[in-house]
């Protein structure tokens, strides 16, 4: 048994699951409590895949305990099973002891990373994510490769697999090479209501441009001028979940938005939002301002929708895929349903097995391609069985992964795109 106070958290004095959370942070029980109920087992996507107890949160917490509290060695198999976690955090939503699994997982990864260097490929990917200008220099070559006709022979050669690039290459699609404008003003015919800033992220800035354009169109139509600061960068989630420091990226983003005179900092990808909402540290005034002004675009549009703005009617059958980041961290899935009901005549339904991760999981689709593909196949099966005309998802990562290799007619779209098309 070990005490999670060693991790910097308070624990309830009686150790009971129904004790009130302390004011200093989330309540995290002792590991022995976590092992008893098993409520997290059936909700865990990797347990669904492997059907063994070693692939459950309760067993992973035992491994995390060895790393953080006992400072004990962890076997190769234990470490592999820990890293099989897709970090969906569904276990947190069902744990009666309110285990902050995501926090513990990130801390364990950080401690492990202190003694284990990432592969050259991982280092390159992380560097490109972190460095905006280096990424911009590479993207034209991605476009050239996709248009050159080299894909088919290169895949057949087996070279991509030998270099460890097979999973990444299978996901590649054409990026947007044109930068975004710094300011998107409101048309003169529309009443000006204020000024907001848009968080674009790292990969989403290039590979999710249609969604960002749709979001800007909607915000402008509601009367809000949109600012897109050049100084912003990656939210830091990929680094943090891989045990690497993300503080410099957090501080840079906070500073970039704090310098603006805006009413809100808006994000359109729930995966980024899940990280942005957990920004802490640094200067308390600026970080506090950032947290206070941060909001999901679906929630912002819903709260500021004018009564006289009517959308074109539609009889589309729409299935809503709820990303893990939205269901389990932000807990605001219902805002998408409420916003889409602004479209007269639309038929909405929740996608079956919404609690099951699609497999994207940040970099999980690259680090664990076989596991991710099995989860994606199950999600695609649910999509096909829904009978929906279109499936929507409010997270870039989910849509990006589910759309890879799919024909245009069966692609997942962001709810913003449905709304913007009907103005």
N, C-alpha and C positions, 0 to 999 in steps of 0.2 A: 504494500500500500504506500502511496505517496501523497504529499500535500501540494495542491496546485497553488498554494501561496508562494511556493518557490518560483512560480512563473510571473509573479507580480500581480496576481489577482487575489481578491478577498474570497473567503469561503464562509458559508453559513456556519454558525457556531454549532448547530446540532447536526449538520450534514444532511438534513432532510431535503427531499426533492421539492417540497412546497415552500421552502424558506424564501423570504423576500430577497430580491437582488440588492446588493449593497449599493450605496450611492457612488462609490469609487469606481465601479466597473461591472461587467457582467459576472453573474454568479457561475462558477465552474465547480462541479462536485468532485469528489475524489473518484479515482478510477474504479474502485470497487462498486460504487453506486452505478456508474456508467455500464458496468458489465451485466446488470441483473435483468433489465426489462426486455431487451431485444427488439424494442419498437422500431429501431432504425434499420433492422435487417431487411425487411421486405421492401423498404423504400430505397435501398441502396442500389444504384445501377450496376455496380460491379458484382454485387451478390446475385443480381438477376442473370448476369453473364456466366458466372463460375459456380454458383450454388454451393459455395464452401464458406465456413465461418471466418476463415482467414481474410476473406474479401468483404468484410463488414466494418463499419465505423468502430464498433466496440472493440474489435481486435486491433484495429489501427491505433486506437487510443492507448492500448497497452504498449505498442511499439513507441508511440510518442512519449509515453511515460519513461521508457528506458532512455530515450534520447535527452529529454529535458530535465527530468527529476532525478533519475538514478545515475545519469551519466554513464550508462552501461553500453557495452558493445551491441550492435544490432546485426543479425545475420543477413547474408545476401538475400535469402528468400523473404525474410521479414521486410527488408528494405524495398524489394521489388513489389511486394504486396501493398506497402504503404504508398509507393509511387503510382500504383495502379489506380489510386483514388482520382476521380475526375473533378473533384472539388466543387461539386454541385451544391453542397451544403443543405441538401434535403433533410439529412439527419437532424440538423438543428431545429427544424420546424416540428418534429415529432418527439424530440427528446423531452421527457417530463422533468428532467433535471436541468434543462436549459443549457446544455453543454455548448460552449463556444468553440466548436470543432474547427472552424475556419481559422481562427486566431492561433489555436494550438498547432495546426498543421503548418501554417506559415512560419511559426517560430521554430518548429522542428526542422523545416527545410533550411532555414537560415543557419542553424547550428551545424547541420550536415554539410552545407555549402562551404563552411569555414575550412573544412578538411578535404573537400572534393572539388576539383576544377571542372567546369562544364566542357563538353567536347568543342572542337574548333568550330563545328557547324552551329552549335548552340550559341557560342560566343559571337559568331558573325551575325546571327539572327538578332540577338539581343542588342548588339551594337547598332544595327540598322534601325531597329525599333526606337532606340534612344536618340539617335542622331538624325534629325529631320533632313538636313541638307545632303547627307550621304545617301539617304534613302531616295531622295528626289533624283540624284544622279544615276542611280541604278535602274529606276523604273522604265526609262526609255528602252533599255536593253531587254526588259521583260516583254514589252510590246513588240519589239523587233523579233524576238524569239517566237512569240505566238503567231506572228504573221509570216514567218519565214518558211514554214512547212517542215521545220526540223523536229517537231514534237514526235511524230510517228516513228521515224528511224532511230531517234535517240532513246525513246522508250524501249524499242525492240532490241537495242544493243545491250541493255542491261547495265549500262554505265551509270545511270541515275541511281539505281539500287546500290551499286558498289560505293558510290559517293555519299549514300545516305540521304539523297534528295528526292527519292521516289514519292514519298507522301506529300512533300511540299509541292512538287511539280504537278501532281495530279489535281491540286487545288487552284493552280494559277489561272487567273483571268485577267483581261485587259484593265489596267489601271487608268485613272484620269490623270493626264499629264499637265493639265492646265491648273494653275493655282487658283485659289478662291479669292474673291475680292475682299478688301478689308471692311467695307461697309455696304450693306444692302438697304437702301433707303425705301421709305414708304411712298407709294404713288400719290400724287397731289390730290387725286379724287377721293382718297381714303383718309378718314380722320386719323391724325397722328395721336397715338396713345402712350408712347414711351420708347425706351431703348433697351435692348437685351443683347447678351453676348452668347455665341454658340460655341460649344466645345466640340471639336471635330475628331479628336483622337489621332492615332498614328496611322494604322493601316486603313481605318475607315475613311480617313480624309481622301485617300486615293481610290479605294475599292467600294466605297459606299456613297459616292457622290450623288446619285439620283435621289437617295433618301434625304441627304442634307439639303439639296435643292428644293425638294418637296417641303421640308420643314421651314426653310426660309420663305417660300411662297406663302405658306399658311400664316406664319408670324407677320409677314408684311400685310397680308389681307386683313389680319386682326388689328392692324395699325401700329405694329412694332417694328422699328428700325433694328436691323440685326448687324452686330459687329462680330467679325471673325479675327481675333488677334493673331498675328503672325508668330508671336513669341511662344504660343502654347505648344505643347508636345504630348507625348504619350502619358496616359494616366498613371502608369507605373505598375499596373496589376500583374502583368506578365513577369516582371522582375520580382515583385514581392512573392508571388506564388511559387517562384522557382528559387526562393531563398536568397535573393540578391537585394541590396539596398535600393529603395525607391524614393528616399527622402529628397534627393536633388530634383527629381522630376516633379514631385509634389510641390516643392517650394517654387519651382519655376512656373508651374501652372497657376498657383495662387497669386504670385506676383504679376503674371500677365493679365489676369482678370481683375485684380484689385486696382490696377492702374486705370481701369476704364470707369466711366460714369454710367453704369447700367443698373437696371432694376432687377435683373435676374441673370444667372449663368445657367444656360440650358444645354442639356445633352439629349441626344436621340438614340444612343445605344445603351441598353440597360446594363451590359457588361461593364462599360466604362463608368456608368453611374454608380454601380455597386462599389467600385473602388473610390470614386470621388467623394461619396458620402462618408467614407471612413477616413478621410484625410485628418491627420492630427499633427501636433507638434509645431515647431517653428515659432514664428511670432504669433502670439495669441490673438492680437487684434486682426491681423490679415487672415489667418486661418479661420477665425470665428466669423469674419465677414463672408468668406467664401462659403462656408457651410450654411450660413443663414440664407444666402442668395441662390444656392444651388437647387435646381428643380428639373425633374423629368419633363420633356417636351409634351408628352401626352397629358400630364397633370396641368401644365401651364395653359395649354390650349383649352382644356376643359374648364378651367377656372376663369378664363378671360374670353370665352366664346360670346360674341355679340348675339343678342336675341334676333336681330334682323338678318343674320347671315344664314341663308338657306343653301343647302347643297343639292345637286341634281339627284333625283331618285334613282334607285338601283334595286333589282331583285336578285342580286348576287347572293349565293350561299357562301358564307365566310366562316372558316374554321380558325380559331385563335390558338396558336401555339404560345404557351407561356414559358419564356426562358427561365432557367434556374435562377439567374441573377435577379429577375423581376419577382418571381414567386417567393424565393427563399431569403433574399437579402433586402431588396427594396420593398417587397410586400405591397406592390401597387398594381397588380395585374388587372384589377377591375377598371382602372382608368382607361385601358384600351377598349374594353367593351362599351363603356359609357361614351367614349369619344366616337366610336364607329356607329353608335346608334344615332348620331347626328345625320347619317345618310338615310333618307326616307326609304322604306321598303327593304332594307338590307336584312338578311337572315343570319343571325350570329349563333355560333355554337362553340363550346370549348373542345379542343382536339382531345381525343381519347388518350389516356395515359399521360396527361400533361405533367404529372409529377416525375416522369422519367426523363432523364437528361438525353439530349439529342446526340451527345458524343463530342461536340465541339470543344467545350471546356478550355477556352483560351488556347494554349499550345498543346492540349491533350491530343488533338487530331493529328499532330505531328509527332509527338513523343510516343503515343500508343495507337498507331493507326489501325491495328486489327481490332482492338477493343472499341475504338471510336466508330469504326465501320459497322460493327455489330449493333451498336446503339443507334446509329443513323438508320440502319436497315429497318429496325423496329419502328422508328419514328416515321419513316417513309411509308411503312405498311399502314400505320395509323392514319396518315394523310390520305393514302389511296382509298382506305375504307371509310373515310368521312363523308364522301360524296360531295364535298365542297367544291365550288368553282374556283376558289382561291384560298390559300392558307397565309395568314399574316403572323409576323413575329416582330417584336419590338427590340430585338438585339441583333446587331450586325454579325457577330460571330456565328450565331445559330443560322441565320439566313445564308451567310456565306458558305457554311459547311453543307447545309441541306441542299443548296442550289448547285454545288459542284457536280459537273457532269450531267446535269439535268437539262432537258429541252426547255425552251422559253415558255411554253404553255403550262408547264407544271412547276414553275418557280415560286418560291416563297417571297412575299413582298412585305414591306414595312407598312403598318397601318397609315402612316403619313402619306404614302403614295396613293392609297385609295381615296383619302380625303382630298388631297391636292388635285387629283384628276377630276373631282366632282365640284370644284368651285365654279 
